[in-house]
Amino acid sequence: MDYRTMSLDRQGAVARLTFTRPEKLNAINYDFQKDLAAVGMALTEDTGTRVVIVTGAGRAFSAGADLGGSTSDPNRPALASATAERSPLRERIRSSAGNRTCAALEGLDQVTIGAVNGLAIGGAVVFLSCLDIRVAAESSWFSIPEVDLEIPLTWNALPRLMRELGPARTKELVMTCDRFSSEDALRWGFLNHRVPDAELLSRARDLARKLLEKDPVSLALTKSTCNALAESMVPANVTHSDRDYLVLSRLLADERKRE
């Protein structure tokens, strides 16, 4: 299957998912969300693939949500057309695209490895929190700027970040919107490995080969049990109103513009 914003290449039991909007630093628009959901569906039915490596083309893993105001922007669904009827239900459904995509990533049976090149911002950090193992290039960096953009961090991101980083670190990074380095991310436990830029994909492939040497059923059971334990520690469903917060923040922003 062909995708507009990414490619999925299989080599034996390893698939490489590459975000392919390098001219936009792989920014996440609505087409991107739909493609990623379709990839998740395809991998759900793929019993031959055991490991999925996720990375970005060009200079970035992903610059996060595409805020350019395009008709495909998942964070501004009301802008689909200057003449389109504004539908609160439509906005609410489209505002949950990120939640659905993250759940699809996190729910894959395959072991997932994030290979972080360049920058990973906002929604890209959320995607990474849904992956099993994370490897980053030394020059890569991260930020979660939603509060500075006057929108809450949604996509059920807070429970996932709480699990990976703990409450205090999560609150600091989300509320201050401070940029952090791959060295910081490794020290705080968000990354498994930090490697020289030129070795990023080779290190991810080395990890994949090591995983393929293991018993597939034991590996699958280990992943599903770890995910269940994580969910019992910090349930994602506590943020069930994520999309409503996002819709409300846009309505308030519109009000401020009219003042």
PyMOL commands that set and color helices and strands:
alter all, ss='L'
color gray80, all
select helices_A, chain A and resi 22-24+30-44+77-79+88-95+97-106+123-129+146-149+157-165+167-176+182-187+197-212+216-233+236-239+242-258
alter helices_A, ss='H'
color red, helices_A
select strands_A, chain A and resi 6-11+14-19+51-56+60-62+111-116+119-121+133-137+141-143+180-181+193-195
alter strands_A, ss='S'
color yellow, strands_A
deselect
rebuild
show_as cartoon
